[in-house]
């Protein structure tokens, strides 16, 4: 039933009872006459006093439902024993009105409730008097003096009057409570039915005792007010003790139920327990930090959780007035919130016992929440990485275990220069880098088809499901490209070197291990150029000084002509022995932390000197092969050109036999707008090329080698980024390579491919127009002594069918 319909029904009920009470009172006034001479006025006064005491001293039940136990039925039964029916009605009206006038000024009670309760009491008195007449018993003081009264008939008459009065009062109370609170009828009937039944039986027994006493001596009626007071005190104390015992037993049981380690279970149990413990219509428990709200409501005679979510999304509870608010926790424990109780009763202010109960409940709840929060943190630390907040290996394994038995794809990405960044940048800035990497992975796993985790110190995993292998590979390529994109940290841009490996199959730890093997095989074969790093603390010297003072390891990689198989160039791979067991590759991932031009020139000179000196070991067997040496582009200045000229003369090397590999445009060139920032600095590249030394634009396709970079210097070679090495699953690479080859042919450049591992890749790259290539198929990286032996034993194997010249994909 809706609220408006319930209010209308309650008004109709009160109006009917009030009209009946007025009719009874009008009849009593019409029948009014002075008592007989044998009936003193003192008994009329005593009757009014009994009615007033019944109204002044109600015994509240332990609930927030508007149900009270009064002594009005007992007073009515006593009055009908000595007074006529019309005097009983008048005594009830006057006594109840005076009693409520004395009791109500200090309490805020609506006029509707006063009219309803007073009318019910008047009608109850009339019902009790009428029942005495129905059983043919005419009460009065003169009647008790007559001889021949049968005790059985007297007891039956009094019991009938007491039962009728109690039955009418219960019916009126149940109907009023049902329509005012919205509770089902049976819930109101069953509510504390044992306590109400005991009180009713006690009142009936009191009526019988009064009847027996009047049969002995009618003067005992004068002592009834004190008897009713004693009865009131006895029943009230008994109810209070019983209620306190019930509350503390329930509070103890609720405290035991709140000892769970699960936060959701604690919140749900506490909300439902608060409704039952305090007799509330609803209870809210809100956590301030999470903005979470759990609400339990009373449905019938049981408390159920009706809402659990964000506090802003909680439905409005306007029909109920929020009477109690109690906060708990503080900022230090991590658990802070508020308990709110919405009550349906008329008693707005809580009693002292209820305040103490609420404080005990909140203290128990706070302790349970802190315990559950602590266990939740422990569980999260066991399954989540504390630095990034992403799930760790355990969390990933648990998530995979919950997946259905269907094929999925695991992509492992390793940030190779992460520890080197920590060594050179410090812990805080490295944490900022990790936070941005984790944020990018969260964007990749925003939908349900992906799941991101950190499974190692520098290794991240991305699980893809619900897609084909080809689509998963495309997603994996985009993920690696996203992580390779530069990261802004404290106004500095940091480049990450990311290697990846992917495996497909049934979800589980076996699939994760398979992806790790693929990643390790890719790193071992240098398919994505492994960067080693220093794992110690930051030294007192600058990074450039540490590198110049460190030992250097030189390796070489043969670069062959794809069609004929002859070794055309030898590419130098320099590394620094940056720690006892680790090697650090000399590339832009290191140079990005060095901004001093003089330091870059010193490093470039060191690399050139070691490369030229080591090349003497294989120069005899490869006299026509050009030496490719990677140097930092920032070192290419006029001063460096003079140093380079002296080094070539010192090592007896022709200028045409040297190729400098640059992975960025030379100094002075601003790739943002394709213009020269400082024309004086560009003369270094011009002087180098005028000497006859050729330049190779390395890692073409990265963000530093765009189309504008081709106009920064006079290039001779164009080496594709290793990420564009052909893969059977990445068809987009063919289009990228084809476009780069067309551009190289248009600019009269030689296109060089890297990372060739199979004969099929060689044929495909040659067909696309790449003139030279390197990779595991042609020997890979080797020490100087090894490359000498390799060159002596190398037998060129030309392609069986030379690729036909292709037309450029341009007009004209």
Buried (B, 14 or more C-beta within 10 A) or exposed (E): EEEEEBBEBBEEBBEEBBEBBEEBBEBBEEEEEEBEEEBEEEBBEBBBBBBBBBBBBBBBBBBBBBBEBBBBBBBBBBBBBBBBBBBBBBBBBBBBBBBBEEBBEEEEEEEBBBBBBBBBBBBBBBBBBBBBBEBEBEBBBBBBEEEEBEEEEBBBBBBBBBBBBBBBBBEBBBBBBBBBBBBEEEBBBEBBEEBBEBBBEBBBEBBBEBBBBBBEEBEBBEEBBEBBEEBBEEBBEBBBEEBBEEBBEBBEEBBEBBEBBEBBBBBBBBBBBBBBBBBBBBBBBBBBEEEBBBBBBBEEEEBBBBBBEEBEEBEEBEEBEEBBEBBBBEEEBBBBBBBBBBBBBBBEEBEEBBEBBBEBBBEBBBBBBBBBBBBBEEEBEEBBBEEBBBBBBEBBBEBBEEBEEEBBBBBBBBBBBBBBBBBBBEEEBBBBBBBBBBEBBBEBBEEEBBBBBBBBEBBBBBBBBBBEEEBBBBBBBEBBEBBBEEBEBEEEEBBBBBBBBBBBEEBBEEBBEBBBEBBBEBBEBBBBBBBBBBBEEEEEEBBBBBBBEBEBBBBBBBBBBBBEBBBBBBBBBBBBBBBEEBBBBBBBBBBBBBEEBEBBBBBBBBBBBBBBBBBEBBBEBBEEBBBBBBBBBBBBBBEBBEBBBEBBEEBEBEBEBBBBBBBBBBBBBEBEEBEBEEEEBBBBBBBBBEBEBBBBBBBBBBEBBBEBBBBBBEBBBBBBBBBBBBBEBBEEBBEBBBEBBBBBBEEEBBBBBBBBBEEEBBBBBBBBBBBBBBBBBBBBBBBBEBBBEBBEEBEEEEBEEEBEEEEEEEEE
